[in-house]
Amino acid sequence: EDRHLIPAENPGVTVDVLITESTYGLHNHEPRADRERSFTKQVRDVVRRRGNCLLPVTALGRTQELLLILEEYWSRNVNDLDNVPIYFISALGKTGTRLYQKYVMDMSQRIQRQLSRTGRNPFDFRYIKTRTGLSEIPDMGPCVVLATPGMLQSGVSRQLLERWAPRPENGLIITGYSVEGTIAREINNSMEEIQALKGGKIPLRMMVSNISFSAHVDGAQNCAFIDEIRAPVVILVHGEENTMMRLRANLVDKYKGSNYELAVHAPRRGEAVELHFRGEKTARVLGGLASKVPADGDYVSGILVEKDFSYRLVNMDDLLEFTGIAPVVVEQQQLVPYTSSFDLLQLHLEQMFGELPLTTETSNSGVANTLRVYDSVDVTHASWKTHVEIEWESNIMSDMAADSVVAVVLNIESCPASVKLTQGRGCGHSHHSTSGIDETVPAGDGPHSHSHAECTAVAPGLARTNDNHEIATKLALFLQQQFSQVEVADDGSSITVHLNDLSAVIDADSLDIQTESPMLRARVAPIVTQVSRALRPLSHRSVALPEPEPATPLASEPEPEHKGDAGADADDTDSSDDDQTEPPTSANTAALAGHQSADEMSAGD
């Protein structure tokens, strides 16, 4: 036990992780009483032969222990040693000693008993003089000097070593731990000379000894404390690699096969140690969520707030009242370069997300059309701008929807269908745009008039069918591209889509979607709508699209002029029976799921 410092104590609680030093590994110190006797005897022998005794030390901690030992020994031998001064040279040590004097009541029981018995502060030394520099020490007569640093690498202790090393009556006592590669470690290995800081060699004739008063525990003390705490995880630090590994191996072997399951870590410098623990956490339910007591198995949804290791579960509306946190809405805006028409933008977005609400505003600059995706993301196309504005309030679902919109817009001008439309290779009929302007796109033999939706072509391999099982199977192929868990009933009557804890059931006959999640319905509905247009025959009530006209074999003679205007009379219609019917071009084919091409859908089918 130290004279002044309180040793480590068992906290009396369950300890999960113990981080302990391993400075001395398995090495054990001499008994304290034997070390103190050996230390004071060697100091006295040096000064009796009229020599100077050098004690290299650190500024704080163990140095105050040595000062107490010397003060106590000088007071018992005042007749012989009263004329031998003791100097402590350290500016930091001088300040630190004053702190020990001030907080003496926080020291060990031994110091407090000494204070009560004598009425004198033990750190108010009589025989020890504190100095800040080497110039304050007279170079005459024997003396004892405690100087920093303790490793003798530089500073006052190194200067005194070089000054006193040539004289055999002087003495050097190493009292602390010495790191490998320092003068304090090497000087114990029978050195005959030392390297001077200013160059040259200095003969080493002074007496050198090593009596450890290190503040670090030895192997026996460390193992005893580990066994007392019995933490399941022990991390060894502050030690050389070899000593750490020997101590670790000893601990593992000691408790191997016992009821004390011990994991010992000895990380290298800079190496991270990851520890994993599992424990139950309890949250207080406050506000509106607490109005109804949940039954076993019920889910409670809210915002979990952690503060000072406690948890609170509240509604968004109660967040400010119970936690002091004000909710903030983050509005995001993104500008995506876009130079094509609004009709093309609307076509691609509705192929991905289904029918979208449209808002149109007219100003002196032109027309601005806004489409709203999933009732959360606004996509605005202004005729006088070269970009599309995408705006939304940030949350998990809106951010995902906005990412999808950005992906669609960025791919519009590069997809094959868009390229053909912009090159005038459209379906060849009059379109009535949302801006009120008729856009007639020539194709083949001449324009004809019908709705744009009627130009939807059936992808190869997706022949129209009225068989529910076949419809369910093909629809499931497309749903699997968006959802990982898709199940088809054995009789083909329904399809079930799973997304995390949510599910949606699609009736294969009516294509009705049954789900409690509006979000999941919004994701499933566009896919079902687009696929049903390709698979359902004309007679099915859910499809308003006509069957595409079959293509006839190519004739060898020149093709007659086609007249298929909406106002043509019956004779013109009859005379066109012999004419070839233009097959739908790829420009008129709507994507069935996302932006898959017809070839991709054929391969999937």
C-alpha positions in Angstrom: 0.0 0.0 0.0 1.3 3.5 -0.9 1.9 6.0 1.8 -0.3 8.7 0.2 -2.4 7.3 -2.6 -5.6 5.2 -2.2 -5.3 1.8 -4.0 -7.8 0.5 -6.5 -10.9 -0.8 -4.9 -13.6 -3.3 -5.8 -16.6 -1.1 -6.8 -19.0 -3.6 -5.4 -21.1 -3.8 -8.6 -21.1 -6.1 -11.5 -18.2 -5.2 -13.9 -18.6 -6.1 -17.6 -15.2 -4.9 -18.8 -12.0 -4.5 -16.8 -9.2 -2.4 -18.4 -5.9 -3.0 -16.5 -2.3 -2.3 -17.0 0.3 -4.9 -17.7 3.5 -2.9 -17.2 5.4 -5.6 -15.3 3.6 -8.6 -16.7 4.3 -11.5 -14.4 7.3 -9.9 -12.6 6.8 -9.4 -8.8 8.2 -6.6 -6.7 10.2 -7.1 -3.4 8.2 -6.5 -0.2 7.7 -2.8 0.4 9.5 -2.9 3.8 12.5 -4.5 2.3 12.7 -2.0 -0.6 12.4 1.0 1.8 15.2 -0.4 4.0 17.5 -1.0 1.0 16.7 2.4 -0.5 17.4 4.5 2.6 20.5 2.5 3.3 22.0 3.1 -0.1 21.2 6.8 0.1 22.8 7.1 3.5 25.9 5.2 2.3 26.4 7.7 -0.6 26.2 10.8 1.5 28.3 9.3 4.3 31.2 8.9 1.9 30.8 12.6 1.0 29.1 11.8 -2.4 26.1 13.2 -4.2 23.0 10.9 -4.7 21.0 11.3 -7.9 17.4 10.0 -8.0 15.8 10.5 -11.4 12.0 10.8 -11.0 8.8 11.9 -12.6 7.2 15.2 -11.4 4.1 13.7 -9.8 2.8 10.6 -8.2 5.6 8.2 -7.2 7.9 11.2 -6.5 5.7 12.3 -3.6 6.0 8.8 -2.2 9.8 9.0 -2.2 9.7 12.5 -0.6 7.6 11.1 2.2 10.1 8.2 2.8 13.1 10.5 2.8 11.4 13.1 5.1 10.5 10.4 7.5 14.0 8.8 7.4 15.8 12.2 7.9 13.5 13.0 10.8 14.5 9.8 12.5 18.2 10.3 11.8 18.4 14.0 12.2 21.7 13.9 14.2 23.6 12.3 11.3 21.8 13.8 8.3 20.7 17.2 9.4 23.5 18.9 7.5 22.8 16.9 4.2 20.2 18.8 2.1 17.6 17.1 -0.1 16.6 19.0 -3.3 13.6 18.4 -5.5 14.2 20.1 -8.9 11.0 20.5 -10.9 8.7 23.5 -11.6 5.8 21.1 -12.3 6.6 19.1 -9.2 6.6 22.3 -7.1 3.1 23.1 -8.2 2.0 19.5 -7.8 3.2 19.3 -4.2 1.1 22.3 -3.3 -1.9 20.5 -4.6 -1.1 17.5 -2.4 -0.9 19.9 0.6 -4.3 21.4 -0.3 -6.1 18.1 -0.8 -4.5 16.1 2.0 -7.9 14.9 3.2 -8.3 13.0 -0.1 -5.1 11.0 0.6 -4.8 7.6 2.2 -5.8 6.7 5.8 -2.1 6.7 6.8 -1.7 10.3 5.8 -4.8 11.4 7.5 -3.8 9.6 10.8 -0.4 11.3 10.6 -2.1 14.7 10.2 -4.4 14.0 13.1 -1.5 12.8 15.3 1.0 15.6 14.7 -1.2 18.4 13.5 1.3 19.1 10.7 0.6 18.6 7.0 2.8 15.6 5.9 3.5 17.5 2.6 4.9 20.5 4.5 8.5 19.2 4.3 11.2 20.3 6.8 14.2 18.6 5.2 13.3 18.9 1.5 13.8 22.0 -0.5 11.9 22.5 -3.8 13.8 24.2 -6.6 12.9 25.1 -10.2 16.4 24.9 -11.8 19.9 23.5 -11.5 21.4 26.9 -10.9 19.7 27.1 -7.5 21.7 24.2 -6.1 25.1 25.0 -4.5 27.9 22.8 -5.8 29.5 22.0 -2.5 29.2 19.1 0.0 27.1 15.9 -0.2 23.4 16.2 -1.1 20.5 14.2 -2.4 18.8 15.4 -5.6 15.5 14.3 -7.0 15.3 15.5 -10.6 13.3 15.0 -13.7 13.0 13.3 -16.2 13.0 9.8 -14.8 14.4 8.1 -18.0 17.6 10.3 -18.0 17.1 11.2 -21.7 17.6 15.0 -21.2 16.8 17.8 -18.7 18.2 18.3 -15.2 18.6 14.7 -14.4 20.8 14.1 -17.5 22.9 17.2 -16.7 23.6 15.9 -13.2 24.4 12.4 -14.4 27.1 13.8 -16.8 28.5 16.0 -14.0 28.6 13.3 -11.3 29.3 10.1 -13.4 33.1 10.2 -13.3 33.4 10.3 -9.4 33.0 6.9 -7.7 31.8 8.4 -4.4 28.6 9.5 -6.1 25.5 7.3 -6.6 22.6 6.8 -9.0 19.5 5.0 -7.8 16.9 4.2 -10.5 13.5 4.2 -8.6 11.0 3.8 -11.4 10.1 1.9 -14.5 12.5 2.4 -17.5 11.4 2.0 -21.1 13.5 -0.1 -23.5 16.0 2.1 -25.4 16.4 4.8 -22.7 19.6 5.6 -20.7 17.9 4.6 -17.5 17.3 1.1 -18.9 20.8 0.7 -20.5 22.8 2.1 -17.6 22.0 -1.0 -15.6 23.7 -3.3 -18.1 27.3 -2.6 -16.9 27.9 0.4 -19.0 31.5 1.8 -18.7 30.8 5.2 -20.3 27.8 7.3 -21.4 27.3 9.5 -24.4 27.3 13.2 -23.5 24.5 15.5 -24.9 27.2 17.9 -26.3 29.2 15.1 -27.9 32.0 12.8 -26.6 32.1 10.1 -24.0 32.0 10.4 -20.2 33.4 7.6 -18.0 30.8 6.0 -15.7 32.4 5.4 -12.3 29.5 6.3 -10.0 27.6 3.6 -8.1 24.4 2.5 -10.0 21.5 0.5 -8.5 17.9 -0.1 -9.2 15.2 -0.2 -6.5 11.8 0.0 -8.0 9.2 2.2 -6.4 7.1 2.2 -9.6 3.5 3.2 -9.4 2.6 0.2 -11.5 1.4 -3.1 -9.9 3.3 -6.3 -10.3 2.1 -9.6 -11.6 0.8 -11.0 -8.3 -1.2 -7.8 -7.5 -2.6 -7.6 -11.0 -3.8 -11.2 -11.0 -5.3 -10.9 -7.5 -7.3 -7.8 -8.5 -8.6 -9.5 -11.7 -9.6 -12.5 -9.7 -11.5 -10.3 -7.2 -13.4 -8.3 -9.8 -14.1 -11.4 -12.0 -15.1 -9.4 -15.1 -16.0 -11.5 -18.1 -13.8 -9.3 -20.4 -10.3 -8.1 -19.4 -8.3 -5.7 -21.7 -4.6 -5.4 -21.0 -2.9 -2.1 -21.7 0.3 -0.1 -20.9 2.9 -2.8 -21.4 5.5 -4.0 -23.8 4.2 -6.7 -26.2 6.2 -9.6 -24.7 5.1 -8.9 -21.1 1.5 -8.4 -22.2 1.4 -11.7 -24.1 2.9 -13.6 -21.2 0.4 -12.2 -18.8 -2.4 -12.9 -21.2 -1.4 -16.5 -21.7 -1.1 -17.0 -17.9 -4.6 -15.7 -17.3 -6.1 -17.8 -20.0 -4.4 -21.0 -18.7 -5.3 -20.1 -15.1 -9.0 -20.0 -15.7 -9.3 -22.5 -18.5 -11.9 -25.1 -17.6 -13.2 -23.2 -14.5 -16.6 -21.6 -13.9 -15.0 -18.2 -14.6 -15.4 -17.6 -18.3 -12.7 -15.0 -19.1 -11.9 -13.3 -22.4 -8.5 -11.5 -22.4 -7.6 -9.0 -25.0 -4.0 -7.6 -25.5 -4.4 -5.1 -28.3 -1.3 -3.7 -30.1 -0.8 0.1 -30.3 -3.6 1.6 -32.4 -5.6 -1.7 -32.6 -9.3 -1.4 -31.9 -11.2 -3.8 -29.6 -14.8 -4.4 -30.4 -17.1 -5.7 -27.7 -20.7 -6.8 -28.3 -23.3 -6.8 -25.5 -27.0 -7.5 -25.5 -29.4 -6.0 -23.0 -33.0 -5.1 -22.7 -34.0 -1.4 -22.9 -37.2 0.0 -21.5 -38.9 3.1 -23.0 -41.6 5.2 -21.4 -44.6 5.7 -23.6 -45.9 9.3 -23.3 -48.6 11.5 -24.7 -51.1 10.3 -27.2 -49.5 6.9 -27.5 -50.2 6.3 -23.8 -53.9 6.7 -24.2 -54.4 3.1 -25.1 -52.6 0.2 -23.3 -51.3 -2.2 -26.0 -52.1 -5.9 -25.6 -49.5 -8.6 -25.9 -48.2 -8.8 -29.5 -49.3 -5.3 -30.4 -46.9 -3.0 -32.2 -46.5 0.6 -30.9 -45.2 3.1 -33.5 -43.7 6.4 -32.6 -40.4 8.4 -32.2 -37.9 7.0 -29.8 -35.9 9.7 -28.0 -32.8 8.8 -26.0 -31.5 11.2 -23.3 -29.3 10.5 -20.3 -29.5 6.7 -20.9 -33.4 6.8 -20.7 -35.8 6.3 -23.6 -39.1 7.9 -24.4 -41.6 6.9 -27.1 -43.9 9.7 -28.3 -46.0 10.8 -31.3 -44.7 13.5 -33.6 -47.4 15.8 -32.3 -46.1 15.3 -28.7 -42.4 15.6 -29.5 -42.0 19.2 -28.4 -44.1 18.9 -25.2 -42.4 15.9 -23.8 -38.8 16.1 -25.1 -38.2 19.7 -25.9 -37.3 18.8 -29.5 -39.0 20.9 -32.1 -39.7 18.9 -35.4 -38.3 20.5 -38.5 -39.5 19.9 -42.0 -36.7 19.8 -44.6 -37.8 20.9 -48.0 -35.6 19.7 -50.8 -35.3 20.8 -54.4 -33.4 19.3 -57.2 -32.9 20.7 -60.8 -32.4 18.0 -63.4 -31.3 19.0 -67.0 -34.1 18.3 -69.5 -34.8 19.7 -73.0 -37.6 17.5 -74.4 -41.3 18.1 -74.3 -43.6 17.8 -71.3 -45.7 15.2 -73.1 -42.7 12.9 -73.2 -41.9 13.6 -69.5 -45.5 12.8 -68.6 -45.6 9.6 -70.6 -42.5 8.2 -68.9 -43.5 9.2 -65.4 -47.0 7.7 -65.7 -45.5 4.5 -67.1 -43.6 4.2 -63.9 -46.0 5.6 -61.3 -49.4 5.3 -62.9 -51.8 8.2 -63.6 -50.6 11.4 -62.0 -52.5 14.6 -61.0 -51.6 17.5 -63.3 -51.6 21.2 -62.4 -51.1 23.8 -65.2 -50.1 27.4 -64.7 -49.8 30.0 -67.6 -47.8 33.1 -67.4 -46.2 35.6 -69.8 -43.1 33.4 -69.9 -45.0 30.3 -71.0 -46.7 27.2 -69.6 -45.6 25.4 -66.4 -47.0 21.9 -65.8 -46.6 20.1 -62.4 -47.1 16.4 -61.9 -47.5 15.1 -58.3 -46.0 11.6 -57.6 -47.2 9.6 -54.7 -48.9 12.8 -53.3 -45.4 13.9 -52.1 -43.1 14.8 -54.9 -43.8 17.7 -57.3 -42.3 17.5 -60.8 -42.5 20.8 -62.6 -41.7 21.4 -66.3 -41.7 25.0 -67.5 -41.6 25.6 -71.3 -39.0 28.3 -71.0 -36.6 26.4 -68.8 -34.0 23.8 -69.7 -34.4 21.7 -66.6 -37.1 20.0 -64.5 -37.7 21.1 -60.9 -38.3 18.3 -58.4 -39.5 19.4 -55.0 -40.5 17.4 -51.9 -40.6 17.3 -48.1 -37.8 15.0 -46.9 -38.8 11.7 -45.3 -38.0 8.1 -46.0 -40.7 7.4 -48.5 -40.5 10.8 -50.3 -36.8 10.5 -50.6 -37.2 7.1 -52.3 -39.8 8.5 -54.6 -37.7 11.5 -55.5 -34.7 9.2 -56.3 -37.0 7.2 -58.6 -38.2 10.4 -60.4 -34.7 11.6 -60.9 -33.7 8.3 -62.4 -36.6 8.3 -64.8 -36.0 11.9 -65.9 -32.3 11.3 -66.5 -33.1 8.3 -68.7 -35.9 9.8 -70.8 -33.8 11.3 -73.5 -31.6 8.2 -73.9 -34.2 5.4 -74.1 -34.9 4.0 -77.6 -38.6 4.9 -77.6 -37.9 8.6 -76.7 -35.2 8.8 -79.4 -37.7 7.6 -82.1 -40.5 9.9 -80.8 -38.2 12.9 -81.0 -37.1 11.9 -84.5 -40.7 12.0 -85.8 -41.1 8.3 -85.9 -44.1 8.2 -83.7 -47.3 6.3 -83.9 -48.6 8.5 -86.7 -51.7 10.1 -85.4 -52.9 13.4 -83.9 -52.0 13.9 -80.2 -53.8 16.4 -78.1 -51.3 17.7 -75.7 -52.0 19.0 -72.3 -51.1 22.5 -73.4 -54.0 22.4 -75.9 -51.8 22.2 -79.1 -52.4 19.4 -81.6 -49.1 17.7 -82.4 -49.4 15.6 -85.6 -46.6 13.2 -86.0 -46.3 11.6 -89.5 -45.5 7.9 -89.6 -45.6 5.5 -92.5 -48.4 6.2 -95.0 -50.1 9.0 -93.2 -51.7 10.1 -90.0 -54.7 8.5 -88.4 -56.7 9.6 -85.4 -57.1 7.7 -82.1 -56.0 8.0 -78.5 -52.4 7.5 -77.6 -53.2 4.7 -75.2 -54.4 2.7 -78.2 -50.9 2.5 -79.6 -49.7 0.2 -76.8 -48.2 -2.9 -78.4 -48.0 -6.3 -76.9 -44.4 -7.3 -76.2 -43.2 -10.5 -77.9 -44.1 -13.5 -75.7 -46.9 -11.7 -73.9 -49.9 -12.8 -75.9 -53.2 -11.7 -74.6 -55.0 -14.3 -72.5 -58.0 -14.7 -70.4 -56.6 -17.6 -68.3 -56.3 -16.4 -64.7 -53.5 -18.8 -63.8 -51.4 -17.7 -66.7 -52.1 -14.0 -66.0 -51.1 -14.5 -62.3 -47.9 -16.3 -63.3 -46.9 -13.6 -65.8 -47.9 -10.7 -63.5 -45.8 -12.3 -60.7 -42.7 -12.2 -63.0 -42.9 -8.4 -63.1 -43.7 -8.0 -59.5 -40.7 -10.0 -58.5 -38.5 -7.3 -60.2 -39.7 -4.9 -57.6 -40.4 -7.1 -54.6 -38.3 -10.0 -53.3 -41.3 -12.0 -51.9 -44.1 -12.7 -54.3 -46.4 -15.8 -54.0 -48.9 -17.1 -56.5 -51.9 -19.2 -55.2 -51.9 -22.8 -56.4 -55.1 -22.2 -58.4 -53.8 -18.9 -59.8 -56.7 -17.0 -58.2 -54.5 -14.5 -56.4 -51.0 -13.1 -56.0 -49.5 -12.0 -52.6 -46.8 -9.4 -52.4 -44.7 -9.0 -49.2 -42.7 -6.0 -48.2 -41.1 -6.2 -44.7 -44.2 -6.5 -42.4 -46.6 -5.4 -45.1 -48.5 -7.5 -47.6 -50.9 -6.9 -50.5 -53.2 -9.5 -52.2 -54.1 -9.1 -55.9 -57.1 -10.8 -57.3 -56.1 -12.4 -60.6 -59.6 -12.0 -62.2 -60.6 -8.4 -61.1 -57.0 -7.3 -60.4 -58.3 -5.6 -57.2 -55.6 -4.9 -54.6 -56.3 -5.6 -51.0 -53.9 -4.1 -48.5 -53.9 -2.0 -45.3 -50.9 0.0 -46.5 -51.5 3.0 -48.9 -47.8 3.1 -49.6 -47.7 -0.5 -50.7 -50.8 0.0 -52.8 -49.2 3.0 -54.5 -46.2 0.9 -55.5 -48.1 -2.2 -56.7 -51.0 -0.5 -58.6 -48.9 1.0 -61.5 -47.3 -2.4 -62.2 -50.6 -4.2 -62.2 -52.2 -1.6 -64.5 -49.5 -1.7 -67.1 -49.2 -5.4 -67.2 -52.9 -5.9 -67.4 -53.1 -3.8 -70.5 -50.7 -6.1 -72.3 -52.2 -9.4 -71.0 -56.0 -8.8 -71.0 -58.2 -9.4 -74.0 -60.7 -6.9 -75.4 -63.6 -8.6 -73.5 -62.1 -8.0 -70.1 -63.9 -5.2 -68.3 -60.7 -3.8 -66.7 -59.1 -2.9 -70.0 -60.2 0.0 -72.2 -57.6 -0.7 -74.8 -58.5 -2.3 -78.2 -56.7 -5.3 -79.4 -53.8 -4.3 -81.7 -54.4 -5.0 -85.3 -52.4 -8.0 -86.6 -49.7 -7.3 -89.1 -50.3 -8.8 -92.6 -47.6 -10.3 -94.8 -45.7 -7.8 -96.8 -46.9 -7.5 -100.5 -44.5 -7.7 -103.3 -46.1 -4.9 -105.3 -45.9 -1.3 -104.3 -48.0 -0.4 -101.4 -51.1 1.7 -102.2 -51.7 5.0 -100.5 -53.4 4.5 -97.1 -56.2 6.7 -96.2 -57.2 6.1 -92.7 -58.5 9.5 -91.6 -61.3 9.5 -89.0 -63.6 11.2 -91.4 -63.3 8.6 -94.2 -66.6 7.3 -95.7 -67.6 3.6 -95.9 -66.3 3.2 -99.4 -62.8 4.3 -98.3 -62.9 2.0 -95.4 -63.9 -1.0 -97.6 -61.2 -0.2 -100.1 -58.6 -0.2 -97.4 -59.1 -3.9 -96.7 -56.6 -4.9 -99.3 -54.1 -2.4 -97.9 -51.4 -3.4 -95.5 -51.9 -2.4 -91.9 -48.9 -0.7 -90.3 -47.7 -2.7 -87.3 -47.1 -0.7 -84.2 -43.6 0.8 -83.9 -41.5 0.6 -80.9 -42.1 4.3 -80.4 -45.7 3.5 -79.5 -44.9 0.7 -77.0 -45.4 1.7 -73.4 -43.0 0.2 -70.8 -44.8 -2.5 -68.8 -42.8 -2.3 -65.6 -40.3 0.5 -64.9 -38.5 1.0 -68.2 -38.0 -2.6 -69.3 -37.6 -3.1 -73.0 -39.8 -5.4 -75.0 -36.9 -7.8 -75.4 -36.3 -7.9 -71.7 -40.0 -8.6 -71.0 -39.9 -11.4 -73.6 -37.0 -13.0 -71.9 -38.6 -12.7 -68.5 -41.8 -14.3 -69.9 
